């Protein structure tokens, strides 16, 4: 059977594209109809890694499964990303901080995050993460929302109050503020927050290092709610990103994750 050179090039290019894990365009996101366990407790099936230096390879095992949990070492900046895209769900994540911090964040607050409705080219933002709405996980600031994007920027509105530091804090019924970059603080983030390891704010909802936290994110259409250890800490609406992949950051701190589940939204009356 004869194939022209141009046809062979097209076939090889198609095979290469299929092999790349990051090309899901979120055209048909999954809406959970029942509980979906995205982590099976054994391996990283259903996920792929993207690291700033090694891209789709993870020779240093930045992301690994140990003792039934995902260990994120934080030694290299990157993301652990679902192959599939999702929309309209309750995301339940149980996590705890480990000990080590690394690199230029060795003395700074332990930092990670969950990238929601993540899309675009792998490494689109700062060579590391996907364009997304980030539900921040950082000592003293877990529950903050960040708009993360370069070539395609998400935007969202949050009702806010302006703190003495001129930053925006979520306050239900407050002044609506819309952003396509920057951060919306959770409602009681300490105005004296310092980017230092082991920081604890006066009203922190997050548990101390080494204890398990439950982080629930509700994505309902253009609305995003962050619930930490049973307490609503932030809420945004009119988001321009409403579906996409889910990505866990590696950003200089060891963090452990033992549960990642998607649940259907409660039926509206």
ABEGO torsion letter per residue (X at the ends): XBBBAAAAAAAAAAAAAAABAAABAGABBBBBABBBBABAGABABGBBBBBAAAEABBAAGABBBBGGBBBBAGABBBBBBBABBBBGBBBBBBBBBBABBBEAAAABBBBBEBBBGBBEBBGABGGABBBBBBBBBBBGABGBBBBBBBABBBBBBBBBBBBAAGBBBBBBGBBBBBBABEBBBBAABBAABBBBBGBBBAABABBBBGBBBBBBBBBBEABBBBBBGGBBABBBBGBABABEBBBBBBBGBBBBBABBBBBBBBBBX
